Amino acid sequence: MKETTIRWPTSKFIKVRCLKCRNEQVIFDKAATEIKCLNCGEVIARPTGGKIELVNAEIIKTF
């Protein structure tokens, strides 16, 4: 029987805070689409082809 190794994922979920309205939400750090704040609609992250680029947000916690 052949053994297979399972790699741990390199992507995470992160909790961010919008700099405009201070709303907190959880987002994926390798999102493929633009992420907007659920409260004020401000763009808080943009995709870069890999990890996202935070625009109007700060990281609070990673999961």
C-alpha positions as CSV (number, residue, x, y, z in Angstrom):
1,M,0.0,0.0,0.0
2,K,1.4,3.4,-1.0
3,E,1.4,6.2,1.6
4,T,0.3,9.7,0.5
5,T,1.1,12.8,2.4
6,I,-1.5,15.5,2.9
7,R,-0.2,19.0,2.8
8,W,-1.6,21.7,5.0
9,P,-3.4,24.5,3.2
10,T,-1.4,27.8,2.8
11,S,-4.5,30.0,2.7
12,K,-6.3,31.3,5.7
13,F,-9.3,33.3,6.7
14,I,-8.6,36.7,8.2
15,K,-10.7,39.1,10.3
16,V,-10.4,42.7,9.0
17,R,-11.7,46.0,10.1
18,C,-12.9,48.6,7.6
19,L,-11.0,51.9,8.1
20,K,-14.0,54.0,7.1
21,C,-16.8,52.6,9.2
22,R,-14.9,50.3,11.6
23,N,-17.0,47.3,10.6
24,E,-15.4,43.9,11.2
25,Q,-15.8,41.0,8.8
26,V,-14.1,37.7,8.0
27,I,-12.6,37.3,4.4
28,F,-10.5,34.8,2.6
29,D,-6.9,35.8,2.0
30,K,-6.7,34.4,-1.5
31,A,-10.0,35.8,-2.8
32,A,-10.5,36.0,-6.6
33,T,-12.9,39.0,-6.6
34,E,-12.9,42.5,-5.1
35,I,-14.2,42.5,-1.5
36,K,-16.4,45.3,-0.3
37,C,-17.4,46.2,3.3
38,L,-20.8,44.8,4.1
39,N,-21.8,48.0,6.0
40,C,-20.6,51.0,3.9
41,G,-19.8,49.4,0.6
42,E,-16.2,50.6,0.5
43,V,-13.6,48.3,-1.3
44,I,-11.5,46.8,1.4
45,A,-9.5,44.2,-0.6
46,R,-8.4,43.6,-4.2
47,P,-7.2,40.3,-5.8
48,T,-3.6,40.2,-7.1
49,G,-3.5,36.7,-8.6
50,G,-2.4,35.2,-5.2
51,K,-3.0,36.8,-1.9
52,I,-5.3,39.8,-1.6
53,E,-4.1,43.4,-1.3
54,L,-5.8,45.2,1.6
55,V,-6.9,48.7,0.5
56,N,-9.0,50.3,3.2
57,A,-8.8,47.7,6.0
58,E,-6.5,46.5,8.7
59,I,-6.0,42.9,9.9
60,I,-7.3,42.0,13.3
61,K,-6.9,38.3,13.5
62,T,-6.0,35.3,11.3
63,F,-7.7,31.9,11.5
